Amino acid sequence: MNVHFIALTDPTPEIARAFTKWENSPALVHLTRPNQDQDDLEHNHIVSVEDLLERLKHDHIYLIYLDGQLVGEMGYQIDPQHLYKKEPGTAWIGITIGEDSARGKGLGPLAMKHLEDEIRNAGYKRIELGVFEFNTPAQKLYQKMGYAEIGRIPNFTFWQNKMWTDIRMEKYL
């Protein structure tokens, strides 16, 4: 397995198309973004090169390649408004393994370690993330990697005809 993580600096239409595909994938949409109702779950979002350039103003984005193929993305931002614990110098992280063929191959732990290294090298000491309560595989991964629960936000996202809690976790580097 040949895995590479490459910082996104110059978005292309091809990369924007991949992000659009993942943003709207029925296998992922309930895992990657909060939704208020069924309409939100089914709403298609188009990601443009301009959208990615805008994100790069406040996000550090990395592309995930497996055997030369773009299969996902991950990134972090510093001190976003949605932090549960407002501790200055906190990195908020997110990871999407977008291609079905790349899931279940151990990319999650590798991506997490890479993000942690990047955040540490940038001089930050704390990471926070959110995981929906129904996503138990991700919760187990984060716990195994040393993340601890710090709070819960009830009625945060809609899936399977009901609202679910967002679990917030942190790790000090």
Secondary structure as UniProt FT lines:
FT   STRAND          3..7
FT   HELIX           13..23
FT   TURN            26..28
FT   HELIX           29..32
FT   HELIX           38..42
FT   HELIX           49..55
FT   TURN            56..58
FT   STRAND          59..66
FT   TURN            67..68
FT   STRAND          69..78
FT   TURN            81..82
FT   TURN            88..89
FT   STRAND          90..97
FT   HELIX           100..102
FT   TURN            103..104
FT   HELIX           107..121
FT   TURN            122..123
FT   STRAND          126..132
FT   TURN            133..134
FT   HELIX           136..144
FT   TURN            145..146
FT   STRAND          148..159
FT   TURN            160..161
FT   STRAND          162..172
//
